Amino acid sequence: MQVGIKSEKKFIVTKDQLACNVGSGLVSVFATPMMIAAIENTAAGSVAGELEEGKTTVGTLVNVSHVAATPEGMEVRIETELTEIAPNGKMLTFKVAAYDEAGLIGEGTHQRAIVAKERFEQKAQSKLSK
């Protein structure tokens, strides 16, 4: 894996992605948590093919501003770029941005950690027996 991996995803904002329907506000516009989920999905997908068998990435940090509202029915485009790989090779930092048909709606950075999927899930499940 190398710095510079880019990805882009496009989708149309649907009713189930509006703030008033996901519990993040009362307005009928694209919800911030849905924008963040789309950013995470795009970043994760951009490096998935570069990972060893049994490995995946998990989000560890999102530092994103949501600067403009997007109505239902408008297209959103998410762009991510891998800008840094930690010296240990396990932490990935992405520059991220979101646009609608009128321009920039969000931007910032996102970090993901490379983990062993099965071990990670087992550790989380072990909390149930405590």
N, CA, C and O atoms as a DFTB+ gen file, in Angstrom:
520 C
 N C O
     1  1       0.842      -1.172       0.000
     2  2       0.000       0.000       0.000
     3  2       0.891       1.239       0.000
     4  3       1.925       1.283       0.665
     5  1       0.463       2.240      -0.761
     6  2       1.247       3.467      -0.853
     7  2       0.354       4.694      -0.720
     8  3      -0.824       4.663      -1.077
     9  1       0.926       5.765      -0.204
    10  2       0.246       7.050      -0.133
    11  2      -0.181       7.447      -1.542
    12  3       0.517       7.162      -2.515
    13  1      -1.325       8.101      -1.641
    14  2      -1.794       8.583      -2.935
    15  2      -3.006       7.847      -3.467
    16  3      -3.576       8.257      -4.478
    17  1      -3.417       6.770      -2.813
    18  2      -4.604       6.029      -3.262
    19  2      -5.813       6.955      -3.152
    20  3      -6.069       7.538      -2.098
    21  1      -6.549       7.082      -4.250
    22  2      -7.730       7.950      -4.292
    23  2      -8.969       7.129      -4.599
    24  3      -8.901       6.084      -5.246
    25  1     -10.093       7.618      -4.125
    26  2     -11.363       6.978      -4.427
    27  2     -12.455       8.033      -4.502
    28  3     -12.351       9.112      -3.918
    29  1     -13.498       7.691      -5.234
    30  2     -14.647       8.577      -5.389
    31  2     -15.904       7.726      -5.452
    32  3     -15.929       6.692      -6.121
    33  1     -16.948       8.163      -4.756
    34  2     -18.257       7.512      -4.842
    35  2     -19.321       8.583      -4.995
    36  3     -19.226       9.667      -4.421
    37  1     -20.332       8.256      -5.779
    38  2     -21.452       9.173      -5.997
    39  2     -22.748       8.466      -5.638
    40  3     -22.880       7.255      -5.821
    41  1     -23.701       9.232      -5.126
    42  2     -25.025       8.690      -4.814
    43  2     -26.008       9.849      -4.735
    44  3     -25.619      11.013      -4.631
    45  1     -27.280       9.507      -4.788
    46  2     -28.352      10.487      -4.660
    47  2     -28.861      10.457      -3.225
    48  3     -29.108       9.381      -2.680
    49  1     -29.018      11.615      -2.611
    50  2     -29.525      11.708      -1.242
    51  2     -30.982      11.238      -1.220
    52  3     -31.827      11.725      -1.972
    53  1     -31.244      10.278      -0.335
    54  2     -32.584       9.708      -0.202
    55  2     -33.225      10.138       1.120
    56  3     -32.554      10.660       2.011
    57  1     -34.509       9.914       1.226
    58  2     -35.280      10.291       2.407
    59  2     -34.697       9.694       3.686
    60  3     -34.685      10.355       4.724
    61  1     -34.212       8.445       3.624
    62  2     -33.675       7.794       4.825
    63  2     -32.312       8.357       5.248
    64  3     -31.787       7.964       6.290
    65  1     -31.735       9.263       4.465
    66  2     -30.456       9.890       4.809
    67  2     -30.620      11.314       5.351
    68  3     -29.630      12.004       5.594
    69  1     -31.860      11.748       5.537
    70  2     -32.109      13.107       6.000
    71  2     -31.970      13.202       7.518
    72  3     -32.285      12.257       8.242
    73  1     -31.497      14.347       7.984
    74  2     -31.288      14.554       9.418
    75  2     -32.540      14.246      10.231
    76  3     -32.450      13.649      11.304
    77  1     -33.699      14.643       9.733
    78  2     -34.944      14.426      10.465
    79  2     -35.310      12.952      10.567
    80  3     -36.159      12.586      11.380
    81  1     -34.690      12.102       9.764
    82  2     -35.000      10.664       9.785
    83  2     -33.917       9.810      10.439
    84  3     -34.120       8.613      10.644
    85  1     -32.775      10.404      10.768
    86  2     -31.712       9.619      11.411
    87  2     -31.417      10.085      12.827
    88  3     -30.494       9.585      13.470
    89  1     -32.199      11.039      13.311
    90  2     -32.040      11.479      14.687
    91  2     -30.947      12.501      14.908
    92  3     -30.463      12.654      16.029
    93  1     -30.548      13.201      13.862
    94  2     -29.481      14.193      14.036
    95  2     -29.974      15.621      13.832
    96  3     -29.173      16.537      13.645
    97  1     -31.277      15.808      13.868
    98  2     -31.838      17.153      13.710
    99  2     -33.259      17.072      13.206
   100  3     -33.796      15.985      12.994
   101  1     -33.858      18.219      13.018
   102  2     -35.257      18.281      12.606
   103  2     -35.425      18.708      11.156
   104  3     -36.548      18.782      10.657
   105  1     -34.321      18.988      10.480
   106  2     -34.405      19.507       9.113
   107  2     -34.336      18.382       8.074
   108  3     -33.760      17.320       8.308
   109  1     -34.937      18.657       6.937
   110  2     -34.989      17.685       5.842
   111  2     -33.840      17.912       4.865
   112  3     -34.049      18.262       3.704
   113  1     -32.624      17.704       5.360
   114  2     -31.411      17.814       4.538
   115  2     -30.497      16.635       4.861
   116  3     -30.665      15.974       5.886
   117  1     -29.532      16.378       3.985
   118  2     -28.560      15.305       4.155
   119  2     -27.914      15.413       5.530
   120  3     -27.353      16.451       5.881
   121  1     -27.996      14.341       6.304
   122  2     -27.523      14.338       7.686
   123  2     -26.005      14.215       7.767
   124  3     -25.377      13.504       6.982
   125  1     -25.435      14.923       8.731
   126  2     -23.995      14.842       8.962
   127  2     -23.534      13.408       9.225
   128  3     -22.524      12.995       8.656
   129  1     -24.235      12.623      10.072
   130  2     -23.780      11.239      10.279
   131  2     -23.783      10.405       8.992
   132  3     -22.962       9.501       8.837
   133  1     -24.689      10.704       8.086
   134  2     -24.732       9.976       6.815
   135  2     -23.574      10.386       5.916
   136  3     -23.028       9.558       5.187
   137  1     -23.199      11.659       5.965
   138  2     -22.032      12.114       5.212
   139  2     -20.777      11.430       5.747
   140  3     -19.932      10.975       4.976
   141  1     -20.664      11.361       7.060
   142  2     -19.494      10.713       7.665
   143  2     -19.459       9.228       7.313
   144  3     -18.394       8.693       7.006
   145  1     -20.607       8.557       7.354
   146  2     -20.653       7.141       6.977
   147  2     -20.203       6.949       5.532
   148  3     -19.483       5.998       5.228
   149  1     -20.621       7.842       4.644
   150  2     -20.217       7.748       3.236
   151  2     -18.715       7.978       3.083
   152  3     -18.061       7.327       2.268
   153  1     -18.180       8.895       3.860
   154  2     -16.732       9.151       3.838
   155  2     -15.983       7.908       4.317
   156  3     -15.016       7.483       3.684
   157  1     -16.427       7.325       5.432
   158  2     -15.767       6.121       5.954
   159  2     -15.842       4.983       4.938
   160  3     -14.856       4.282       4.710
   161  1     -17.003       4.805       4.335
   162  2     -17.194       3.734       3.356
   163  2     -16.268       3.910       2.157
   164  3     -15.685       2.941       1.671
   165  1     -16.135       5.130       1.688
   166  2     -15.286       5.409       0.527
   167  2     -13.817       5.176       0.866
   168  3     -13.087       4.561       0.088
   169  1     -13.383       5.666       2.025
   170  2     -11.987       5.473       2.438
   171  2     -11.674       3.994       2.638
   172  3     -10.654       3.500       2.158
   173  1     -12.555       3.290       3.347
   174  2     -12.338       1.857       3.598
   175  2     -12.260       1.085       2.286
   176  3     -11.386       0.236       2.106
   177  1     -13.163       1.380       1.386
   178  2     -13.174       0.689       0.096
   179  2     -11.947       0.967      -0.746
   180  3     -11.528       0.121      -1.536
   181  1     -11.367       2.147      -0.584
   182  2     -10.215       2.518      -1.409
   183  2      -8.984       1.677      -1.116
   184  3      -8.135       1.501      -1.990
   185  1      -8.873       1.156       0.097
   186  2      -7.680       0.380       0.463
   187  2      -7.969      -1.102       0.680
   188  3      -7.043      -1.880       0.912
   189  1      -9.223      -1.501       0.609
   190  2      -9.604      -2.896       0.899
   191  2      -8.812      -3.898       0.063
   192  3      -8.393      -4.934       0.579
   193  1      -8.608      -3.613      -1.187
   194  2      -7.890      -4.517      -2.070
   195  2      -6.393      -4.598      -1.806
   196  3      -5.710      -5.470      -2.344
   197  1      -5.887      -3.701      -0.989
   198  2      -4.460      -3.663      -0.666
   199  2      -4.123      -4.435       0.615
   200  3      -2.950      -4.602       0.948
   201  1      -5.144      -4.903       1.327
   202  2      -4.934      -5.528       2.634
   203  2      -4.672      -7.026       2.516
   204  3      -5.129      -7.684       1.581
   205  1      -3.922      -7.548       3.490
   206  2      -3.676      -8.983       3.555
   207  2      -4.979      -9.713       3.863
   208  3      -5.913      -9.130       4.413
   209  1      -5.031     -10.973       3.509
   210  2      -6.185     -11.835       3.802
   211  2      -6.500     -11.776       5.296
   212  3      -5.601     -11.893       6.129
   213  1      -7.774     -11.594       5.630
   214  2      -8.197     -11.565       7.033
   215  2      -8.093     -10.205       7.690
   216  3      -8.485     -10.044       8.846
   217  1      -7.572      -9.229       6.974
   218  2      -7.430      -7.877       7.526
   219  2      -8.544      -6.980       6.994
   220  3      -9.084      -7.210       5.912
   221  1      -8.874      -5.962       7.769
   222  2      -9.822      -4.936       7.357
   223  2      -9.397      -3.638       8.024
   224  3      -8.407      -3.611       8.755
   225  1     -10.129      -2.577       7.783
   226  2      -9.840      -1.319       8.472
   227  2     -11.050      -0.914       9.289
   228  3     -12.190      -1.222       8.943
   229  1     -10.775      -0.211      10.391
   230  2     -11.840       0.346      11.230
   231  2     -11.568       1.834      11.425
   232  3     -10.418       2.257      11.543
   233  1     -12.621       2.604      11.457
   234  2     -12.485       4.031      11.673
   235  2     -12.070       4.329      13.102
   236  3     -12.603       3.743      14.044
   237  1     -11.120       5.240      13.264
   238  2     -10.651       5.619      14.597
   239  2     -10.783       7.116      14.859
   240  3     -10.810       7.535      16.015
   241  1     -10.864       7.920      13.816
   242  2     -10.961       9.363      13.990
   243  2     -11.606       9.989      12.757
   244  3     -11.258       9.667      11.622
   245  1     -12.545      10.884      13.004
   246  2     -13.155      11.669      11.929
   247  2     -13.104      13.128      12.361
   248  3     -13.628      13.484      13.416
   249  1     -12.483      13.961      11.560
   250  2     -12.409      15.390      11.833
   251  2     -12.888      16.094      10.569
   252  3     -12.098      16.441       9.691
   253  1     -14.205      16.296      10.499
   254  2     -14.826      16.775       9.270
   255  2     -15.785      17.917       9.590
   256  3     -16.553      17.840      10.548
   257  1     -15.737      18.961       8.796
   258  2     -16.727      20.031       8.899
   259  2     -17.805      19.781       7.851
   260  3     -17.518      19.341       6.738
   261  1     -19.046      20.067       8.223
   262  2     -20.182      19.963       7.302
   263  2     -20.626      21.393       7.047
   264  3     -21.279      22.005       7.893
   265  1     -20.274      21.930       5.879
   266  2     -20.364      23.372       5.637
   267  2     -21.556      23.832       4.807
   268  3     -21.813      25.031       4.708
   269  1     -22.293      22.886       4.205
   270  2     -23.436      23.285       3.388
   271  2     -24.477      22.180       3.380
   272  3     -24.145      20.995       3.413
   273  1     -25.738      22.582       3.336
   274  2     -26.857      21.637       3.352
   275  2     -27.162      21.133       1.942
   276  3     -27.011      21.852       0.954
   277  1     -27.595      19.869       1.883
   278  2     -27.942      19.230       0.613
   279  2     -29.352      18.659       0.727
   280  3     -29.637      17.916       1.666
   281  1     -30.242      18.992      -0.211
   282  2     -31.607      18.479      -0.148
   283  2     -31.727      17.052      -0.689
   284  3     -30.853      16.570      -1.410
   285  1     -32.812      16.399      -0.331
   286  2     -33.137      15.074      -0.877
   287  2     -33.194      15.177      -2.396
   288  3     -33.696      16.158      -2.945
   289  1     -32.670      14.150      -3.068
   290  2     -32.728      14.094      -4.525
   291  2     -31.496      14.643      -5.230
   292  3     -31.343      14.455      -6.437
   293  1     -30.619      15.315      -4.498
   294  2     -29.416      15.865      -5.113
   295  2     -28.278      14.847      -5.035
   296  3     -28.188      14.075      -4.080
   297  1     -27.416      14.855      -6.042
   298  2     -26.269      13.953      -6.062
   299  2     -25.164      14.465      -5.145
   300  3     -24.871      15.659      -5.102
   301  1     -24.553      13.523      -4.406
   302  2     -23.391      13.813      -3.569
   303  2     -22.211      13.008      -4.099
   304  3     -22.370      11.863      -4.522
   305  1     -21.035      13.610      -4.074
   306  2     -19.795      12.952      -4.485
   307  2     -18.820      12.998      -3.315
   308  3     -18.535      14.066      -2.773
   309  1     -18.314      11.833      -2.934
   310  2     -17.330      11.724      -1.863
   311  2     -15.970      11.449      -2.487
   312  3     -15.847      10.584      -3.354
   313  1     -14.948      12.179      -2.053
   314  2     -13.585      11.958      -2.528
   315  2     -12.678      11.692      -1.331
   316  3     -12.739      12.404      -0.328
   317  1     -11.840      10.671      -1.439
   318  2     -10.854      10.393      -0.397
   319  2      -9.483      10.187      -1.031
   320  3      -9.363       9.724      -2.165
   321  1      -8.461      10.541      -0.270
   322  2      -7.084      10.315      -0.710
   323  2      -6.254       9.899       0.494
   324  3      -6.240      10.588       1.514
   325  1      -5.562       8.773       0.377
   326  2      -4.659       8.309       1.424
   327  2      -3.437       9.222       1.432
   328  3      -2.683       9.266       0.460
   329  1      -3.244       9.952       2.537
   330  2      -2.154      10.935       2.603
   331  2      -1.016      10.524       3.519
   332  3       0.080      11.079       3.435
   333  1      -1.266       9.549       4.401
   334  2      -0.216       9.146       5.339
   335  2      -0.432       7.715       5.807
   336  3      -1.558       7.287       6.061
   337  1       0.664       6.993       5.913
   338  2       0.667       5.660       6.509
   339  2       1.634       5.731       7.683
   340  3       2.800       6.083       7.506
   341  1       1.157       5.399       8.884
   342  2       2.009       5.462      10.072
   343  2       3.231       4.571       9.893
   344  3       3.179       3.590       9.151
   345  1       4.331       4.902      10.566
   346  2       5.554       4.093      10.458
   347  2       5.330       2.604      10.764
   348  3       5.994       1.749      10.178
   349  1       4.406       2.293      11.670
   350  2       4.128       0.883      11.971
   351  2       3.247       0.224      10.914
   352  3       2.996      -0.979      10.981
   353  1       2.772       1.006       9.936
   354  2       1.964       0.476       8.849
   355  2       0.521       0.182       9.199
   356  3      -0.217      -0.355       8.372
   357  1       0.102       0.525      10.413
   358  2      -1.248       0.153      10.860
   359  2      -2.259       1.289      10.861
   360  3      -3.462       1.031      10.858
   361  1      -1.811       2.530      10.865
   362  2      -2.731       3.675      10.876
   363  2      -2.671       4.400       9.540
   364  3      -1.593       4.721       9.039
   365  1      -3.839       4.651       8.976
   366  2      -3.950       5.310       7.681
   367  2      -4.676       6.633       7.860
   368  3      -5.687       6.697       8.558
   369  1      -4.168       7.689       7.235
   370  2      -4.814       8.994       7.297
   371  2      -5.250       9.391       5.899
   372  3      -4.493       9.268       4.936
   373  1      -6.484       9.870       5.803
   374  2      -7.077      10.262       4.531
   375  2      -7.481      11.732       4.556
   376  3      -7.977      12.230       5.567
   377  1      -7.266      12.419       3.444
   378  2      -7.873      13.720       3.188
   379  2      -9.220      13.408       2.559
   380  3      -9.297      12.606       1.628
   381  1     -10.284      14.032       3.054
   382  2     -11.625      13.701       2.574
   383  2     -12.394      14.968       2.212
   384  3     -12.161      16.038       2.773
   385  1     -13.310      14.823       1.269
   386  2     -14.169      15.946       0.886
   387  2     -15.482      15.389       0.333
   388  3     -15.534      14.301      -0.241
   389  1     -16.526      16.171       0.529
   390  2     -17.848      15.820       0.002
   391  2     -18.392      17.023      -0.758
   392  3     -18.237      18.168      -0.333
   393  1     -19.027      16.741      -1.882
   394  2     -19.578      17.788      -2.744
   395  2     -21.000      17.405      -3.130
   396  3     -21.323      16.224      -3.254
   397  1     -21.853      18.422      -3.320
   398  2     -23.113      18.174      -3.995
   399  2     -23.046      18.911      -5.328
   400  3     -21.991      19.424      -5.704
   401  1     -24.136      18.964      -6.024
   402  2     -24.131      19.561      -7.359
   403  2     -23.836      21.063      -7.329
   404  3     -23.528      21.653      -8.365
   405  1     -23.927      21.684      -6.150
   406  2     -23.673      23.120      -6.026
   407  2     -22.267      23.426      -5.502
   408  3     -21.837      24.579      -5.527
   409  1     -21.546      22.396      -5.026
   410  2     -20.189      22.645      -4.537
   411  2     -19.857      21.888      -3.272
   412  3     -20.516      20.905      -2.932
   413  1     -18.827      22.352      -2.574
   414  2     -18.318      21.697      -1.382
   415  2     -19.371      21.682      -0.277
   416  3     -20.001      22.702       0.002
   417  1     -19.560      20.504       0.358
   418  2     -20.465      20.421       1.512
   419  2     -19.741      19.953       2.774
   420  3     -20.247      20.141       3.880
   421  1     -18.565      19.346       2.620
   422  2     -17.830      18.894       3.797
   423  2     -16.393      18.576       3.436
   424  3     -16.082      18.222       2.299
   425  1     -15.500      18.712       4.455
   426  2     -14.097      18.400       4.217
   427  2     -13.385      18.178       5.536
   428  3     -13.841      18.626       6.588
   429  1     -12.264      17.482       5.467
   430  2     -11.477      17.242       6.665
   431  2     -10.549      16.062       6.501
   432  3     -10.032      15.795       5.416
   433  1     -10.346      15.347       7.624
   434  2      -9.474      14.172       7.614
   435  2     -10.165      13.008       8.302
   436  3     -11.096      13.184       9.088
   437  1      -9.693      11.837       7.989
   438  2     -10.245      10.603       8.555
   439  2      -9.095       9.618       8.751
   440  3      -8.238       9.468       7.880
   441  1      -9.087       8.950       9.904
   442  2      -8.077       7.916      10.149
   443  2      -8.741       6.559      10.297
   444  3      -9.841       6.435      10.836
   445  1      -8.039       5.543       9.803
   446  2      -8.490       4.161       9.913
   447  2      -7.310       3.308      10.369
   448  3      -6.164       3.567      10.000
   449  1      -7.603       2.296      11.171
   450  2      -6.579       1.357      11.638
   451  2      -6.762       0.029      10.915
   452  3      -7.887      -0.421      10.694
   453  1      -5.654      -0.586      10.554
   454  2      -5.692      -1.923       9.968
   455  2      -5.735      -2.930      11.111
   456  3      -4.893      -2.898      12.008
   457  1      -6.716      -3.819      11.074
   458  2      -6.886      -4.821      12.139
   459  2      -7.129      -6.193      11.533
   460  3      -7.516      -6.324      10.372
   461  1      -6.889      -7.215      12.351
   462  2      -7.279      -8.585      11.996
   463  2      -8.771      -8.690      12.307
   464  3      -9.171      -8.605      13.468
   465  1      -9.587      -8.872      11.282
   466  2     -11.048      -8.804      11.422
   467  2     -11.576      -9.765      12.491
   468  3     -12.308      -9.339      13.384
   469  1     -11.230     -11.022      12.420
   470  2     -11.760     -12.013      13.355
   471  2     -11.354     -11.692      14.788
   472  3     -12.188     -11.729      15.692
   473  1     -10.084     -11.380      15.000
   474  2      -9.603     -11.064      16.342
   475  2     -10.286      -9.809      16.893
   476  3     -10.640      -9.761      18.071
   477  1     -10.469      -8.809      16.053
   478  2     -11.115      -7.563      16.450
   479  2     -12.552      -7.822      16.901
   480  3     -12.989      -7.324      17.938
   481  1     -13.281      -8.612      16.103
   482  2     -14.672      -8.923      16.446
   483  2     -14.758      -9.772      17.714
   484  3     -15.650      -9.562      18.536
   485  1     -13.846     -10.726      17.882
   486  2     -13.832     -11.557      19.088
   487  2     -13.592     -10.704      20.329
   488  3     -14.232     -10.905      21.361
   489  1     -12.681      -9.764      20.227
   490  2     -12.386      -8.899      21.371
   491  2     -13.625      -8.078      21.757
   492  3     -13.927      -7.918      22.940
   493  1     -14.322      -7.572      20.769
   494  2     -15.541      -6.812      21.043
   495  2     -16.601      -7.708      21.686
   496  3     -17.241      -7.309      22.658
   497  1     -16.788      -8.906      21.154
   498  2     -17.785      -9.829      21.701
   499  2     -17.466     -10.256      23.123
   500  3     -18.372     -10.554      23.901
   501  1     -16.177     -10.288      23.469
   502  2     -15.777     -10.723      24.810
   503  2     -16.309      -9.772      25.882
   504  3     -16.406     -10.162      27.046
   505  1     -16.647      -8.569      25.528
   506  2     -17.218      -7.620      26.485
   507  2     -18.561      -8.117      27.035
   508  3     -18.950      -7.759      28.147
   509  1     -19.260      -8.936      26.260
   510  2     -20.568      -9.436      26.685
   511  2     -20.459     -10.402      27.864
   512  3     -21.414     -10.554      28.626
   513  1     -19.319     -11.048      28.019
   514  2     -19.172     -12.031      29.094
   515  2     -18.547     -11.458      30.361
   516  3     -18.232     -12.190      31.299
   517  1     -18.374     -10.151      30.374
   518  2     -17.765      -9.517      31.559
   519  2     -18.819      -8.973      32.468
   520  3     -18.500      -8.405      33.513
